[in-house]
């Protein structure tokens, strides 16, 4: 598959666990991705710091998957990927940490 800037539809999986502020900053940084309308899935691994509520307020376009218990890194990434793999418009999936910083183009 050839990835073309501005044409490739990207799905993004981001994990979080009790890092509300870092997650909000990471999601803000994702807005700098140079791809059309990335579909972002945030997988919350059982946070108790109201991360999901803060994300829902500030990033309504982000799909939040709240796990009741911390399932760990691999299992949580898999849960996010399951959601994106059901979308036939997604060309590739990008797995990112919540401390991501993308430089503006």
N, C-alpha and C positions, 0 to 999 in steps of 0.2 A: 504494500500500500504506500502510495506517495502522499505525504502530508504537505498540503499547500496552505501557506499563510493566508488567512482571510476566508478560506473555503472549508477547512477541516473542522468538523464538529467534535469538540472535545468534551468528555465527561471528566469531572474531577472528584476524587474521593479525598476528604480531609478527615482526620481523626482528632478527637479532643477528649481530655479527661481532666476536669477541674482546672482549666486554664482559660477562663472566660476572656480576659483582656487580650491575651496572645492570640486566641482564636479570632476575635473580632479584628485585630490588626492583620492577621493572615488572610482573612476573607476580604478585607479592604484591598490588600495587595493583589489578590486574584483578579480584581477589576482591571488590572494593568495587562492581563493576558491579551496578546494580539491574535485572538481567535473570535469568530462570531458566536455570541451567546453561549458561553460554556455552561454546561449543566453541572451544578455543584451539589454534591451530596455530603453533608456533614454527619459523621457518625459519632455520636456522643457515647462514650464508654462508661456510662453510669455516673456522670458528674453530679455533684451536690451543691454547686456554686451558681446555679441558675444560668448556665451557659446557653442552654437551648432557648430559654425565654429571651435572653439578650439578642441572640442571633435572629430569632423570629421577628423581633422588633426592628432591628437595623438592616437585616438582609432577607426580606420576605421572599426573594427569588430562590433562596437556598432551601433545598429539601433537607430537613433535619430528621435523622433516624436516631431516636433515643433508645439506647439499650439500658435495661434496668440494672444489669450487672456488668462489670468490666470483663469483657470477653478476650482481652488481649489484642495485640497489634495485628496479627495475621487474620484472626477470625473477624475482627471489626472491619478490616479492609475488605475482606470477602463479602461481608454483608452489604457494604456500600457498592461494591462491584456488581453484586446481584441486581441491584436496582438499575444501574446504568446499562447492564447487558440486555435488559428487556426493552431498551429504547433503540429501535432500528436506525434512528438518525445519528447515533453516536458512532464516530469513526475510530476513536481511540480513548483510552482511559489513562488519566494522569493521577498518580497517587502522590499526595503531598503531605508534609508535616504542617502543623498549625503555626509554626514559626517561619513560614515561607515569606520571603521578601522579593518581589518582582520589580525590577527597575522599569520605569516608564520607557516606552519606545522612543 
